[in-house]
Amino acid sequence: MCAFFIHAFNLYTIQNIRMLYEYNSLIIQYPKKKTDIDVVFDILYDTLNSTKQYIRVGGEDKPAMAVIGKLMKLDYSDISYSINKYHEQTERIKNVKSYLLTILYNSKEQQHLDIMNLGHVNHDF
């Protein structure tokens, strides 16, 4: 009975999460970033299996189901983008996990904005 109770709260196993976000492909493509990838997957695991009603993202408490829903829409390229964005940060980060969660949460929109900005810059020339 206790094993079932614990399992009921871990809706997403690390294996499920690795399949969803194509972990093996990321490791093959970016073998030098394996540690970074593992950290991101640990954050995804913890967040997707959170039992909290609210999850703090970008300094705001957001409904957990909204955060989980948005993270579930991420794909392989979003994970890669998030890791690269993290490494572009030049200032010291106090809470790395929270910062990475915020990057992941915003990655789809931020990628789109980056592409729009790049197109705008190229258009000006």
Solvent accessible surface area in square Angstrom, and as a share of the most:
residue,aa,sasa,rsa
1,M,203,0.91
2,C,90,0.54
3,A,78,0.61
4,F,142,0.59
5,F,124,0.52
6,I,100,0.51
7,H,114,0.51
8,A,44,0.34
9,F,99,0.41
10,N,48,0.25
11,L,125,0.62
12,Y,56,0.21
13,T,47,0.27
14,I,44,0.22
15,Q,117,0.52
16,N,71,0.36
17,I,1,0.00
18,R,92,0.33
19,M,152,0.68
20,L,76,0.38
21,Y,0,0.00
22,E,85,0.38
23,Y,16,0.06
24,N,109,0.56
25,S,49,0.32
26,L,0,0.00
27,I,34,0.17
28,I,140,0.71
29,Q,102,0.45
30,Y,59,0.23
31,P,89,0.56
32,K,199,0.84
33,K,60,0.25
34,K,94,0.40
35,T,102,0.59
36,D,40,0.21
37,I,1,0.00
38,D,37,0.19
39,V,53,0.30
40,V,1,0.01
41,F,2,0.01
42,D,75,0.39
43,I,8,0.04
44,L,0,0.00
45,Y,61,0.23
46,D,81,0.42
47,T,11,0.06
48,L,2,0.01
49,N,16,0.08
50,S,33,0.21
51,T,97,0.56
52,K,140,0.59
53,Q,140,0.62
54,Y,110,0.42
55,I,15,0.08
56,R,141,0.52
57,V,3,0.02
58,G,54,0.52
59,G,53,0.51
60,E,102,0.46
61,D,90,0.47
62,K,45,0.19
63,P,75,0.47
64,A,6,0.05
65,M,146,0.65
66,A,53,0.41
67,V,0,0.00
68,I,12,0.06
69,G,31,0.30
70,K,53,0.23
71,L,0,0.00
72,M,61,0.27
73,K,146,0.62
74,L,8,0.04
75,D,61,0.32
76,Y,45,0.17
77,S,55,0.36
78,D,3,0.02
79,I,0,0.00
80,S,14,0.09
81,Y,35,0.13
82,S,0,0.00
83,I,6,0.03
84,N,60,0.31
85,K,52,0.22
86,Y,52,0.20
87,H,101,0.45
88,E,108,0.49
89,Q,65,0.29
90,T,131,0.76
91,E,129,0.58
92,R,222,0.81
93,I,34,0.17
94,K,197,0.84
95,N,89,0.45
96,V,58,0.33
97,K,117,0.50
98,S,51,0.33
99,Y,66,0.25
100,L,8,0.04
101,L,14,0.07
102,T,30,0.17
103,I,21,0.11
104,L,0,0.00
105,Y,27,0.10
106,N,57,0.29
107,S,0,0.00
108,K,79,0.34
109,E,81,0.36
110,Q,67,0.30
111,Q,37,0.17
112,H,109,0.49
113,L,92,0.46
114,D,46,0.24
115,I,119,0.60
116,M,107,0.48
117,N,89,0.46
118,L,109,0.54
119,G,40,0.38
120,H,111,0.49
121,V,61,0.35
122,N,95,0.49
123,H,154,0.69
124,D,97,0.50
125,F,202,0.84
